[in-house]
Amino acid sequence: MSEPIVAIEHLGKVYEPFSRGMRLLLRTSVKEPVVALDDVSLEVHPGQIMAVLGPNGAGKSTLFRVLTGLTTPTTGRATIMGLDATRDSAKVRRLIGFMPAENRTLLLRHSCRENLAFHGRLQGIPEAQLHDRIDETLETVGLYEARDRIGFALSSGMLARLMLARAILHEPTVLILDEPTSAVDPLGAFELISMIQRIATERNLAVLISSHRLDEVEMLNDHVVLLNRGRVVYSGHLSSMTAQARRPRIEIVAENESAAEKLSSTLSTIDGIDSLQVEGSSVFVATDLPIDGIVQTLNGYGDLIVSIGRTAPRLRDVLGEMLGSNSEAS
């Protein structure tokens, strides 16, 4: 495997409490140190997309802030192409394209071209190259036809693509995307994620992306790092994480929602069933019991059942299981 572009080694970040006077000013009651990152280590290689997952307060934003040189770690180090993210932060920012969750950093009274021209000058792109670079980048994200349209006239999906264009304009080595589809409808989100995958492959970029939309993570189908309370709960390929689910699942498809409720009510009386979930006309059963045992229990309800069989665990169930077991361990 190639050398990693992003290397994080035993990274830790502790936020110390403010003085009493500052707590009154900031209206915060926090009096104890807050551990945002706790011994985090991971690597991201060229062409790899790593999804950073975890509940609110898990440490995702702090991790991104350390990588972009906006926060100094308490322990450990993070490097981009061998450059220390803290000591060499000015050089590191040239290597990183960052896309925030919100579009507040865009100049909405200015056109797409003007937004990119302003950012390109901040990044030190020579004027002789800037015009062509802007047009090429707008073409890449599908905004060339809207190049002279102001921000206020763009849809939420187009604004997201403009922020992506700004992130890749200076041809970075690393892309850091913080909830890039948070303000985009499902169809626009699908198109944006597909675009990110294509750009990462074509330019051989290392990509770190945080998202609360698990369907997007499944669509990426790449590496995942799961954080909880600042610690790494899992780091590896998505398929390997899903395979770690302890509880087999059975899906029973009923004729309609009413039939699904009847089947669920009957199954709830059986010992050995860990959980039952009814979603529309489907009943999902988490159990170690064999399918034939379930079928026998439902004897007499055959006219209500369309199909029954094992199904792959859903990502949200795997995450809930892993986060739950991690909380118990801590």
C-alpha positions as protocol buffer text, in pm:
chain_id: "A"
residue {
  index: 1
  type: MET
  ca { x: 0 y: 0 z: 0 }
}
residue {
  index: 2
  type: SER
  ca { x: 117 y: 356 z: -73 }
}
residue {
  index: 3
  type: GLU
  ca { x: 237 y: 591 z: 198 }
}
residue {
  index: 4
  type: PRO
  ca { x: -48 y: 767 z: 379 }
}
residue {
  index: 5
  type: ILE
  ca { x: -120 y: 1129 z: 293 }
}
residue {
  index: 6
  type: VAL
  ca { x: -283 y: 1191 z: 632 }
}
residue {
  index: 7
  type: ALA
  ca { x: -122 y: 1032 z: 939 }
}
residue {
  index: 8
  type: ILE
  ca { x: -263 y: 1083 z: 1289 }
}
residue {
  index: 9
  type: GLU
  ca { x: -70 y: 938 z: 1582 }
}
residue {
  index: 10
  type: HIS
  ca { x: -205 y: 914 z: 1937 }
}
residue {
  index: 11
  type: LEU
  ca { x: -388 y: 1245 z: 1901 }
}
residue {
  index: 12
  type: GLY
  ca { x: -545 y: 1392 z: 2211 }
}
residue {
  index: 13
  type: LYS
  ca { x: -723 y: 1718 z: 2284 }
}
residue {
  index: 14
  type: VAL
  ca { x: -843 y: 1837 z: 2624 }
}
residue {
  index: 15
  type: TYR
  ca { x: -1030 y: 2165 z: 2662 }
}
residue {
  index: 16
  type: GLU
  ca { x: -955 y: 2318 z: 3001 }
}
residue {
  index: 17
  type: PRO
  ca { x: -1239 y: 2499 z: 3183 }
}
residue {
  index: 18
  type: PHE
  ca { x: -1257 y: 2876 z: 3177 }
}
residue {
  index: 19
  type: SER
  ca { x: -1201 y: 3093 z: 3481 }
}
residue {
  index: 20
  type: ARG
  ca { x: -1506 y: 3186 z: 3688 }
}
residue {
  index: 21
  type: GLY
  ca { x: -1524 y: 3530 z: 3530 }
}
residue {
  index: 22
  type: MET
  ca { x: -1513 y: 3390 z: 3175 }
}
residue {
  index: 23
  type: ARG
  ca { x: -1777 y: 3130 z: 3262 }
}
residue {
  index: 24
  type: LEU
  ca { x: -2011 y: 3408 z: 3368 }
}
residue {
  index: 25
  type: LEU
  ca { x: -1935 y: 3605 z: 3053 }
}
residue {
  index: 26
  type: LEU
  ca { x: -1984 y: 3304 z: 2823 }
}
residue {
  index: 27
  type: ARG
  ca { x: -2279 y: 3169 z: 3023 }
}
residue {
  index: 28
  type: THR
  ca { x: -2131 y: 2822 z: 3059 }
}
residue {
  index: 29
  type: SER
  ca { x: -2137 y: 2599 z: 3365 }
}
residue {
  index: 30
  type: VAL
  ca { x: -1852 y: 2370 z: 3253 }
}
residue {
  index: 31
  type: LYS
  ca { x: -1604 y: 2346 z: 3540 }
}
residue {
  index: 32
  type: GLU
  ca { x: -1417 y: 2027 z: 3451 }
}
residue {
  index: 33
  type: PRO
  ca { x: -1177 y: 1954 z: 3162 }
}
residue {
  index: 34
  type: VAL
  ca { x: -1350 y: 1821 z: 2850 }
}
residue {
  index: 35
  type: VAL
  ca { x: -1175 y: 1541 z: 2660 }
}
residue {
  index: 36
  type: ALA
  ca { x: -1256 y: 1594 z: 2292 }
}
residue {
  index: 37
  type: LEU
  ca { x: -1002 y: 1347 z: 2146 }
}
residue {
  index: 38
  type: ASP
  ca { x: -847 y: 1054 z: 2331 }
}
residue {
  index: 39
  type: ASP
  ca { x: -552 y: 868 z: 2173 }
}
residue {
  index: 40
  type: VAL
  ca { x: -682 y: 882 z: 1814 }
}
residue {
  index: 41
  type: SER
  ca { x: -465 y: 717 z: 1549 }
}
residue {
  index: 42
  type: LEU
  ca { x: -555 y: 666 z: 1182 }
}
residue {
  index: 43
  type: GLU
  ca { x: -421 y: 693 z: 827 }
}
residue {
  index: 44
  type: VAL
  ca { x: -577 y: 807 z: 500 }
}
residue {
  index: 45
  type: HIS
  ca { x: -416 y: 699 z: 172 }
}
residue {
  index: 46
  type: PRO
  ca { x: -434 y: 845 z: -180 }
}
residue {
  index: 47
  type: GLY
  ca { x: -770 y: 780 z: -346 }
}
residue {
  index: 48
  type: GLN
  ca { x: -927 y: 672 z: -18 }
}
residue {
  index: 49
  type: ILE
  ca { x: -1249 y: 819 z: 119 }
}
residue {
  index: 50
  type: MET
  ca { x: -1277 y: 788 z: 497 }
}
residue {
  index: 51
  type: ALA
  ca { x: -1616 y: 856 z: 653 }
}
residue {
  index: 52
  type: VAL
  ca { x: -1588 y: 996 z: 1007 }
}
residue {
  index: 53
  type: LEU
  ca { x: -1893 y: 889 z: 1206 }
}
residue {
  index: 54
  type: GLY
  ca { x: -2009 y: 936 z: 1561 }
}
residue {
  index: 55
  type: PRO
  ca { x: -2276 y: 1103 z: 1775 }
}
residue {
  index: 56
  type: ASN
  ca { x: -2271 y: 1474 z: 1858 }
}
residue {
  index: 57
  type: GLY
  ca { x: -1974 y: 1549 z: 2081 }
}
residue {
  index: 58
  type: ALA
  ca { x: -1777 y: 1246 z: 1957 }
}
residue {
  index: 59
  type: GLY
  ca { x: -1482 y: 1461 z: 1846 }
}
residue {
  index: 60
  type: LYS
  ca { x: -1535 y: 1486 z: 1470 }
}
residue {
  index: 61
  type: SER
  ca { x: -1518 y: 1866 z: 1447 }
}
residue {
  index: 62
  type: THR
  ca { x: -1218 y: 1881 z: 1681 }
}
residue {
  index: 63
  type: LEU
  ca { x: -1037 y: 1627 z: 1462 }
}
residue {
  index: 64
  type: PHE
  ca { x: -1101 y: 1841 z: 1153 }
}
residue {
  index: 65
  type: ARG
  ca { x: -990 y: 2156 z: 1336 }
}
residue {
  index: 66
  type: VAL
  ca { x: -661 y: 1994 z: 1432 }
}
residue {
  index: 67
  type: LEU
  ca { x: -598 y: 1879 z: 1074 }
}
residue {
  index: 68
  type: THR
  ca { x: -662 y: 2227 z: 936 }
}
residue {
  index: 69
  type: GLY
  ca { x: -436 y: 2390 z: 1196 }
}
residue {
  index: 70
  type: LEU
  ca { x: -719 y: 2572 z: 1375 }
}
residue {
  index: 71
  type: THR
  ca { x: -676 y: 2382 z: 1703 }
}
residue {
  index: 72
  type: THR
  ca { x: -357 y: 2272 z: 1876 }
}
residue {
  index: 73
  type: PRO
  ca { x: -363 y: 1914 z: 2007 }
}
residue {
  index: 74
  type: THR
  ca { x: -279 y: 1844 z: 2369 }
}
residue {
  index: 75
  type: THR
  ca { x: -92 y: 1524 z: 2285 }
}
residue {
  index: 76
  type: GLY
  ca { x: 15 y: 1335 z: 1973 }
}
residue {
  index: 77
  type: ARG
  ca { x: 54 y: 1473 z: 1623 }
}
residue {
  index: 78
  type: ALA
  ca { x: -116 y: 1494 z: 1285 }
}
residue {
  index: 79
  type: THR
  ca { x: 73 y: 1524 z: 957 }
}
residue {
  index: 80
  type: ILE
  ca { x: -30 y: 1598 z: 599 }
}
residue {
  index: 81
  type: MET
  ca { x: 225 y: 1483 z: 341 }
}
residue {
  index: 82
  type: GLY
  ca { x: 479 y: 1470 z: 623 }
}
residue {
  index: 83
  type: LEU
  ca { x: 411 y: 1828 z: 735 }
}
residue {
  index: 84
  type: ASP
  ca { x: 302 y: 1881 z: 1095 }
}
residue {
  index: 85
  type: ALA
  ca { x: -52 y: 2022 z: 1103 }
}
residue {
  index: 86
  type: THR
  ca { x: 38 y: 2246 z: 1399 }
}
residue {
  index: 87
  type: ARG
  ca { x: 395 y: 2363 z: 1332 }
}
residue {
  index: 88
  type: ASP
  ca { x: 352 y: 2386 z: 954 }
}
residue {
  index: 89
  type: SER
  ca { x: -13 y: 2495 z: 951 }
}
residue {
  index: 90
  type: ALA
  ca { x: 35 y: 2761 z: 680 }
}
residue {
  index: 91
  type: LYS
  ca { x: 188 y: 2507 z: 439 }
}
residue {
  index: 92
  type: VAL
  ca { x: -64 y: 2240 z: 536 }
}
residue {
  index: 93
  type: ARG
  ca { x: -358 y: 2465 z: 448 }
}
residue {
  index: 94
  type: ARG
  ca { x: -225 y: 2483 z: 92 }
}
residue {
  index: 95
  type: LEU
  ca { x: -258 y: 2105 z: 73 }
}
residue {
  index: 96
  type: ILE
  ca { x: -612 y: 2090 z: 213 }
}
residue {
  index: 97
  type: GLY
  ca { x: -943 y: 2171 z: 53 }
}
residue {
  index: 98
  type: PHE
  ca { x: -1204 y: 2230 z: 323 }
}
residue {
  index: 99
  type: MET
  ca { x: -1581 y: 2234 z: 276 }
}
residue {
  index: 100
  type: PRO
  ca { x: -1781 y: 2344 z: 582 }
}
residue {
  index: 101
  type: ALA
  ca { x: -2135 y: 2232 z: 662 }
}
residue {
  index: 102
  type: GLU
  ca { x: -2289 y: 2577 z: 605 }
}
residue {
  index: 103
  type: ASN
  ca { x: -2258 y: 2827 z: 321 }
}
residue {
  index: 104
  type: ARG
  ca { x: -2206 y: 3132 z: 546 }
}
residue {
  index: 105
  type: THR
  ca { x: -1853 y: 3171 z: 410 }
}
residue {
  index: 106
  type: LEU
  ca { x: -1980 y: 3225 z: 54 }
}
residue {
  index: 107
  type: LEU
  ca { x: -2032 y: 3576 z: -86 }
}
residue {
  index: 108
  type: LEU
  ca { x: -2397 y: 3540 z: -182 }
}
residue {
  index: 109
  type: ARG
  ca { x: -2417 y: 3881 z: -352 }
}
residue {
  index: 110
  type: HIS
  ca { x: -2139 y: 3776 z: -588 }
}
residue {
  index: 111
  type: SER
  ca { x: -2133 y: 3533 z: -879 }
}
residue {
  index: 112
  type: CYS
  ca { x: -1984 y: 3184 z: -881 }
}
residue {
  index: 113
  type: ARG
  ca { x: -1684 y: 3315 z: -1074 }
}
residue {
  index: 114
  type: GLU
  ca { x: -1631 y: 3602 z: -831 }
}
residue {
  index: 115
  type: ASN
  ca { x: -1648 y: 3370 z: -530 }
}
residue {
  index: 116
  type: LEU
  ca { x: -1382 y: 3144 z: -678 }
}
residue {
  index: 117
  type: ALA
  ca { x: -1167 y: 3437 z: -790 }
}
residue {
  index: 118
  type: PHE
  ca { x: -1162 y: 3574 z: -434 }
}
residue {
  index: 119
  type: HIS
  ca { x: -1071 y: 3234 z: -289 }
}
residue {
  index: 120
  type: GLY
  ca { x: -810 y: 3170 z: -559 }
}
residue {
  index: 121
  type: ARG
  ca { x: -628 y: 3492 z: -475 }
}
residue {
  index: 122
  type: LEU
  ca { x: -633 y: 3402 z: -105 }
}
residue {
  index: 123
  type: GLN
  ca { x: -471 y: 3070 z: -202 }
}
residue {
  index: 124
  type: GLY
  ca { x: -204 y: 3247 z: -404 }
}
residue {
  index: 125
  type: ILE
  ca { x: -303 y: 3111 z: -746 }
}
residue {
  index: 126
  type: PRO
  ca { x: -124 y: 3325 z: -1010 }
}
residue {
  index: 127
  type: GLU
  ca { x: -356 y: 3560 z: -1200 }
}
residue {
  index: 128
  type: ALA
  ca { x: -233 y: 3417 z: -1531 }
}
residue {
  index: 129
  type: GLN
  ca { x: -373 y: 3076 z: -1432 }
}
residue {
  index: 130
  type: LEU
  ca { x: -672 y: 3179 z: -1224 }
}
residue {
  index: 131
  type: HIS
  ca { x: -928 y: 3247 z: -1499 }
}
residue {
  index: 132
  type: ASP
  ca { x: -879 y: 2911 z: -1672 }
}
residue {
  index: 133
  type: ARG
  ca { x: -863 y: 2728 z: -1338 }
}
residue {
  index: 134
  type: ILE
  ca { x: -1198 y: 2878 z: -1233 }
}
residue {
  index: 135
  type: ASP
  ca { x: -1370 y: 2774 z: -1557 }
}
residue {
  index: 136
  type: GLU
  ca { x: -1225 y: 2421 z: -1537 }
}
residue {
  index: 137
  type: THR
  ca { x: -1337 y: 2383 z: -1175 }
}
residue {
  index: 138
  type: LEU
  ca { x: -1689 y: 2511 z: -1244 }
}
residue {
  index: 139
  type: GLU
  ca { x: -1710 y: 2262 z: -1533 }
}
residue {
  index: 140
  type: THR
  ca { x: -1598 y: 1981 z: -1299 }
}
residue {
  index: 141
  type: VAL
  ca { x: -1881 y: 2048 z: -1051 }
}
residue {
  index: 142
  type: GLY
  ca { x: -2144 y: 2118 z: -1317 }
}
residue {
  index: 143
  type: LEU
  ca { x: -2175 y: 2493 z: -1255 }
}
residue {
  index: 144
  type: TYR
  ca { x: -2018 y: 2634 z: -1570 }
}
residue {
  index: 145
  type: GLU
  ca { x: -2353 y: 2736 z: -1720 }
}
residue {
  index: 146
  type: ALA
  ca { x: -2435 y: 2918 z: -1394 }
}
residue {
  index: 147
  type: ARG
  ca { x: -2092 y: 3082 z: -1365 }
}
residue {
  index: 148
  type: ASP
  ca { x: -2229 y: 3439 z: -1369 }
}
residue {
  index: 149
  type: ARG
  ca { x: -2527 y: 3372 z: -1141 }
}
residue {
  index: 150
  type: ILE
  ca { x: -2509 y: 3526 z: -792 }
}
residue {
  index: 151
  type: GLY
  ca { x: -2522 y: 3312 z: -479 }
}
residue {
  index: 152
  type: PHE
  ca { x: -2874 y: 3425 z: -384 }
}
residue {
  index: 153
  type: ALA
  ca { x: -3000 y: 3285 z: -716 }
}
residue {
  index: 154
  type: LEU
  ca { x: -2856 y: 2937 z: -661 }
}
residue {
  index: 155
  type: SER
  ca { x: -3042 y: 2637 z: -520 }
}
residue {
  index: 156
  type: SER
  ca { x: -2911 y: 2463 z: -207 }
}
residue {
  index: 157
  type: GLY
  ca { x: -2762 y: 2188 z: -421 }
}
residue {
  index: 158
  type: MET
  ca { x: -2583 y: 2441 z: -643 }
}
residue {
  index: 159
  type: LEU
  ca { x: -2448 y: 2625 z: -338 }
}
residue {
  index: 160
  type: ALA
  ca { x: -2307 y: 2295 z: -209 }
}
residue {
  index: 161
  type: ARG
  ca { x: -2138 y: 2234 z: -545 }
}
residue {
  index: 162
  type: LEU
  ca { x: -1997 y: 2588 z: -537 }
}
residue {
  index: 163
  type: MET
  ca { x: -1844 y: 2518 z: -195 }
}
residue {
  index: 164
  type: LEU
  ca { x: -1698 y: 2195 z: -332 }
}
residue {
  index: 165
  type: ALA
  ca { x: -1558 y: 2391 z: -627 }
}
residue {
  index: 166
  type: ARG
  ca { x: -1395 y: 2634 z: -385 }
}
residue {
  index: 167
  type: ALA
  ca { x: -1243 y: 2341 z: -191 }
}
residue {
  index: 168
  type: ILE
  ca { x: -1079 y: 2187 z: -500 }
}
residue {
  index: 169
  type: LEU
  ca { x: -989 y: 2510 z: -685 }
}
residue {
  index: 170
  type: HIS
  ca { x: -627 y: 2521 z: -563 }
}
residue {
  index: 171
  type: GLU
  ca { x: -579 y: 2150 z: -646 }
}
residue {
  index: 172
  type: PRO
  ca { x: -533 y: 2019 z: -292 }
}
residue {
  index: 173
  type: THR
  ca { x: -401 y: 1679 z: -194 }
}
residue {
  index: 174
  type: VAL
  ca { x: -656 y: 1630 z: 86 }
}
residue {
  index: 175
  type: LEU
  ca { x: -1028 y: 1706 z: 98 }
}
residue {
  index: 176
  type: ILE
  ca { x: -1197 y: 1757 z: 435 }
}
residue {
  index: 177
  type: LEU
  ca { x: -1575 y: 1772 z: 405 }
}
residue {
  index: 178
  type: ASP
  ca { x: -1781 y: 1854 z: 713 }
}
residue {
  index: 179
  type: GLU
  ca { x: -2143 y: 1744 z: 659 }
}
residue {
  index: 180
  type: PRO
  ca { x: -2131 y: 1848 z: 289 }
}
residue {
  index: 181
  type: THR
  ca { x: -2492 y: 1747 z: 217 }
}
residue {
  index: 182
  type: SER
  ca { x: -2656 y: 1879 z: 533 }
}
residue {
  index: 183
  type: ALA
  ca { x: -2860 y: 2143 z: 346 }
}
residue {
  index: 184
  type: VAL
  ca { x: -2922 y: 1943 z: 28 }
}
residue {
  index: 185
  type: ASP
  ca { x: -3226 y: 1735 z: -69 }
}
residue {
  index: 186
  type: PRO
  ca { x: -3176 y: 1356 z: -111 }
}
residue {
  index: 187
  type: LEU
  ca { x: -3139 y: 1367 z: -490 }
}
residue {
  index: 188
  type: GLY
  ca { x: -2891 y: 1656 z: -474 }
}
residue {
  index: 189
  type: ALA
  ca { x: -2703 y: 1474 z: -197 }
}
residue {
  index: 190
  type: PHE
  ca { x: -2674 y: 1161 z: -415 }
}
residue {
  index: 191
  type: GLU
  ca { x: -2534 y: 1367 z: -703 }
}
residue {
  index: 192
  type: LEU
  ca { x: -2288 y: 1549 z: -474 }
}
residue {
  index: 193
  type: ILE
  ca { x: -2157 y: 1226 z: -317 }
}
residue {
  index: 194
  type: SER
  ca { x: -2114 y: 1074 z: -666 }
}
residue {
  index: 195
  type: MET
  ca { x: -1922 y: 1385 z: -769 }
}
residue {
  index: 196
  type: ILE
  ca { x: -1695 y: 1363 z: -463 }
}
residue {
  index: 197
  type: GLN
  ca { x: -1621 y: 997 z: -540 }
}
residue {
  index: 198
  type: ARG
  ca { x: -1535 y: 1078 z: -901 }
}
residue {
  index: 199
  type: ILE
  ca { x: -1307 y: 1370 z: -809 }
}
residue {
  index: 200
  type: ALA
  ca { x: -1131 y: 1166 z: -540 }
}
residue {
  index: 201
  type: THR
  ca { x: -1062 y: 887 z: -789 }
}
residue {
  index: 202
  type: GLU
  ca { x: -955 y: 1110 z: -1078 }
}
residue {
  index: 203
  type: ARG
  ca { x: -725 y: 1325 z: -865 }
}
residue {
  index: 204
  type: ASN
  ca { x: -613 y: 1048 z: -629 }
}
residue {
  index: 205
  type: LEU
  ca { x: -713 y: 1255 z: -326 }
}
residue {
  index: 206
  type: ALA
  ca { x: -729 y: 1154 z: 38 }
}
residue {
  index: 207
  type: VAL
  ca { x: -1079 y: 1244 z: 159 }
}
residue {
  index: 208
  type: LEU
  ca { x: -1219 y: 1277 z: 511 }
}
residue {
  index: 209
  type: ILE
  ca { x: -1595 y: 1326 z: 522 }
}
residue {
  index: 210
  type: SER
  ca { x: -1835 y: 1348 z: 815 }
}
residue {
  index: 211
  type: SER
  ca { x: -2202 y: 1274 z: 766 }
}
residue {
  index: 212
  type: HIS
  ca { x: -2515 y: 1191 z: 965 }
}
residue {
  index: 213
  type: ARG
  ca { x: -2680 y: 1043 z: 655 }
}
residue {
  index: 214
  type: LEU
  ca { x: -2603 y: 673 z: 678 }
}
residue {
  index: 215
  type: ASP
  ca { x: -2733 y: 603 z: 327 }
}
residue {
  index: 216
  type: GLU
  ca { x: -2451 y: 826 z: 200 }
}
residue {
  index: 217
  type: VAL
  ca { x: -2193 y: 634 z: 403 }
}
residue {
  index: 218
  type: GLU
  ca { x: -2324 y: 308 z: 258 }
}
residue {
  index: 219
  type: MET
  ca { x: -2306 y: 462 z: -89 }
}
residue {
  index: 220
  type: LEU
  ca { x: -1940 y: 558 z: -37 }
}
residue {
  index: 221
  type: ASN
  ca { x: -1865 y: 197 z: 71 }
}
residue {
  index: 222
  type: ASP
  ca { x: -1509 y: 283 z: 171 }
}
residue {
  index: 223
  type: HIS
  ca { x: -1321 y: 318 z: 497 }
}
residue {
  index: 224
  type: VAL
  ca { x: -1492 y: 427 z: 819 }
}
residue {
  index: 225
  type: VAL
  ca { x: -1366 y: 561 z: 1149 }
}
residue {
  index: 226
  type: LEU
  ca { x: -1624 y: 557 z: 1428 }
}
residue {
  index: 227
  type: LEU
  ca { x: -1566 y: 797 z: 1717 }
}
residue {
  index: 228
  type: ASN
  ca { x: -1738 y: 798 z: 2053 }
}
residue {
  index: 229
  type: ARG
  ca { x: -1643 y: 1027 z: 2341 }
}
residue {
  index: 230
  type: GLY
  ca { x: -1321 y: 1115 z: 2159 }
}
residue {
  index: 231
  type: ARG
  ca { x: -1208 y: 755 z: 2120 }
}
residue {
  index: 232
  type: VAL
  ca { x: -1183 y: 539 z: 1808 }
}
residue {
  index: 233
  type: VAL
  ca { x: -1441 y: 262 z: 1839 }
}
residue {
  index: 234
  type: TYR
  ca { x: -1374 y: 119 z: 1492 }
}
residue {
  index: 235
  type: SER
  ca { x: -1140 y: 194 z: 1202 }
}
residue {
  index: 236
  type: GLY
  ca { x: -1150 y: -9 z: 881 }
}
residue {
  index: 237
  type: HIS
  ca { x: -1362 y: -87 z: 578 }
}
residue {
  index: 238
  type: LEU
  ca { x: -1738 y: -45 z: 603 }
}
residue {
  index: 239
  type: SER
  ca { x: -1804 y: -406 z: 500 }
}
residue {
  index: 240
  type: SER
  ca { x: -1582 y: -536 z: 782 }
}
residue {
  index: 241
  type: MET
  ca { x: -1765 y: -321 z: 1037 }
}
residue {
  index: 242
  type: THR
  ca { x: -2103 y: -446 z: 920 }
}
residue {
  index: 243
  type: ALA
  ca { x: -1978 y: -805 z: 944 }
}
residue {
  index: 244
  type: GLN
  ca { x: -1904 y: -747 z: 1314 }
}
residue {
  index: 245
  type: ALA
  ca { x: -2272 y: -720 z: 1401 }
}
residue {
  index: 246
  type: ARG
  ca { x: -2337 y: -980 z: 1668 }
}
residue {
  index: 247
  type: ARG
  ca { x: -2708 y: -1033 z: 1617 }
}
residue {
  index: 248
  type: PRO
  ca { x: -2840 y: -1210 z: 1303 }
}
residue {
  index: 249
  type: ARG
  ca { x: -3146 y: -1044 z: 1153 }
}
residue {
  index: 250
  type: ILE
  ca { x: -3454 y: -1191 z: 992 }
}
residue {
  index: 251
  type: GLU
  ca { x: -3692 y: -988 z: 773 }
}
residue {
  index: 252
  type: ILE
  ca { x: -4054 y: -1093 z: 747 }
}
residue {
  index: 253
  type: VAL
  ca { x: -4243 y: -915 z: 470 }
}
residue {
  index: 254
  type: ALA
  ca { x: -4617 y: -906 z: 537 }
}
residue {
  index: 255
  type: GLU
  ca { x: -4909 y: -832 z: 305 }
}
residue {
  index: 256
  type: ASN
  ca { x: -4964 y: -489 z: 456 }
}
residue {
  index: 257
  type: GLU
  ca { x: -4888 y: -278 z: 763 }
}
residue {
  index: 258
  type: SER
  ca { x: -5177 y: -422 z: 964 }
}
residue {
  index: 259
  type: ALA
  ca { x: -5054 y: -776 z: 902 }
}
residue {
  index: 260
  type: ALA
  ca { x: -4702 y: -672 z: 1005 }
}
residue {
  index: 261
  type: GLU
  ca { x: -4835 y: -546 z: 1338 }
}
residue {
  index: 262
  type: LYS
  ca { x: -5016 y: -877 z: 1399 }
}
residue {
  index: 263
  type: LEU
  ca { x: -4698 y: -1075 z: 1325 }
}
residue {
  index: 264
  type: SER
  ca { x: -4494 y: -852 z: 1552 }
}
residue {
  index: 265
  type: SER
  ca { x: -4742 y: -897 z: 1835 }
}
residue {
  index: 266
  type: THR
  ca { x: -4717 y: -1275 z: 1805 }
}
residue {
  index: 267
  type: LEU
  ca { x: -4335 y: -1274 z: 1785 }
}
residue {
  index: 268
  type: SER
  ca { x: -4305 y: -1052 z: 2093 }
}
residue {
  index: 269
  type: THR
  ca { x: -4419 y: -1343 z: 2311 }
}
residue {
  index: 270
  type: ILE
  ca { x: -4124 y: -1564 z: 2210 }
}
residue {
  index: 271
  type: ASP
  ca { x: -3816 y: -1609 z: 2426 }
}
residue {
  index: 272
  type: GLY
  ca { x: -3485 y: -1561 z: 2244 }
}
residue {
  index: 273
  type: ILE
  ca { x: -3582 y: -1257 z: 2038 }
}
residue {
  index: 274
  type: ASP
  ca { x: -3358 y: -960 z: 2117 }
}
residue {
  index: 275
  type: SER
  ca { x: -3555 y: -692 z: 1936 }
}
residue {
  index: 276
  type: LEU
  ca { x: -3847 y: -637 z: 1700 }
}
residue {
  index: 277
  type: GLN
  ca { x: -3892 y: -347 z: 1459 }
}
residue {
  index: 278
  type: VAL
  ca { x: -4188 y: -286 z: 1232 }
}
residue {
  index: 279
  type: GLU
  ca { x: -4120 y: -67 z: 930 }
}
residue {
  index: 280
  type: GLY
  ca { x: -4412 y: -41 z: 693 }
}
residue {
  index: 281
  type: SER
  ca { x: -4510 y: -394 z: 596 }
}
residue {
  index: 282
  type: SER
  ca { x: -4179 y: -547 z: 713 }
}
residue {
  index: 283
  type: VAL
  ca { x: -4091 y: -691 z: 1054 }
}
residue {
  index: 284
  type: PHE
  ca { x: -3720 y: -703 z: 1143 }
}
residue {
  index: 285
  type: VAL
  ca { x: -3624 y: -960 z: 1406 }
}
residue {
  index: 286
  type: ALA
  ca { x: -3286 y: -969 z: 1582 }
}
residue {
  index: 287
  type: THR
  ca { x: -3239 y: -1320 z: 1717 }
}
residue {
  index: 288
  type: ASP
  ca { x: -3013 y: -1625 z: 1730 }
}
residue {
  index: 289
  type: LEU
  ca { x: -3314 y: -1852 z: 1672 }
}
residue {
  index: 290
  type: PRO
  ca { x: -3321 y: -2047 z: 1344 }
}
residue {
  index: 291
  type: ILE
  ca { x: -3562 y: -1938 z: 1073 }
}
residue {
  index: 292
  type: ASP
  ca { x: -3758 y: -2265 z: 1094 }
}
residue {
  index: 293
  type: GLY
  ca { x: -3831 y: -2188 z: 1460 }
}
residue {
  index: 294
  type: ILE
  ca { x: -3972 y: -1850 z: 1360 }
}
residue {
  index: 295
  type: VAL
  ca { x: -4179 y: -2011 z: 1084 }
}
residue {
  index: 296
  type: GLN
  ca { x: -4328 y: -2262 z: 1327 }
}
residue {
  index: 297
  type: THR
  ca { x: -4424 y: -1983 z: 1565 }
}
residue {
  index: 298
  type: LEU
  ca { x: -4607 y: -1807 z: 1283 }
}
residue {
  index: 299
  type: ASN
  ca { x: -4791 y: -2121 z: 1179 }
}
residue {
  index: 300
  type: GLY
  ca { x: -5145 y: -2013 z: 1104 }
}
residue {
  index: 301
  type: TYR
  ca { x: -5041 y: -1672 z: 974 }
}
residue {
  index: 302
  type: GLY
  ca { x: -4916 y: -1799 z: 640 }
}
residue {
  index: 303
  type: ASP
  ca { x: -5176 y: -1602 z: 446 }
}
residue {
  index: 304
  type: LEU
  ca { x: -5033 y: -1277 z: 592 }
}
residue {
  index: 305
  type: ILE
  ca { x: -4669 y: -1347 z: 498 }
}
residue {
  index: 306
  type: VAL
  ca { x: -4519 y: -1261 z: 159 }
}
residue {
  index: 307
  type: SER
  ca { x: -4162 y: -1374 z: 233 }
}
residue {
  index: 308
  type: ILE
  ca { x: -3924 y: -1451 z: 517 }
}
residue {
  index: 309
  type: GLY
  ca { x: -3544 y: -1470 z: 518 }
}
residue {
  index: 310
  type: ARG
  ca { x: -3218 y: -1346 z: 662 }
}
residue {
  index: 311
  type: THR
  ca { x: -3107 y: -994 z: 576 }
}
residue {
  index: 312
  type: ALA
  ca { x: -2783 y: -803 z: 611 }
}
residue {
  index: 313
  type: PRO
  ca { x: -2771 y: -582 z: 920 }
}
residue {
  index: 314
  type: ARG
  ca { x: -2844 y: -217 z: 855 }
}
residue {
  index: 315
  type: LEU
  ca { x: -2569 y: 32 z: 921 }
}
residue {
  index: 316
  type: ARG
  ca { x: -2767 y: 224 z: 1183 }
}
residue {
  index: 317
  type: ASP
  ca { x: -2825 y: -99 z: 1380 }
}
residue {
  index: 318
  type: VAL
  ca { x: -2454 y: -186 z: 1363 }
}
residue {
  index: 319
  type: LEU
  ca { x: -2360 y: 163 z: 1480 }
}
residue {
  index: 320
  type: GLY
  ca { x: -2612 y: 151 z: 1762 }
}
residue {
  index: 321
  type: GLU
  ca { x: -2476 y: -185 z: 1872 }
}
residue {
  index: 322
  type: MET
  ca { x: -2112 y: -73 z: 1859 }
}
residue {
  index: 323
  type: LEU
  ca { x: -2174 y: 259 z: 2031 }
}
residue {
  index: 324
  type: GLY
  ca { x: -2388 y: 92 z: 2295 }
}
residue {
  index: 325
  type: SER
  ca { x: -2127 y: -170 z: 2379 }
}
residue {
  index: 326
  type: ASN
  ca { x: -1858 y: 98 z: 2388 }
}
residue {
  index: 327
  type: SER
  ca { x: -2059 y: 309 z: 2632 }
}
residue {
  index: 328
  type: GLU
  ca { x: -2105 y: 8 z: 2859 }
}
residue {
  index: 329
  type: ALA
  ca { x: -1732 y: -65 z: 2850 }
}
residue {
  index: 330
  type: SER
  ca { x: -1645 y: 289 z: 2948 }
}
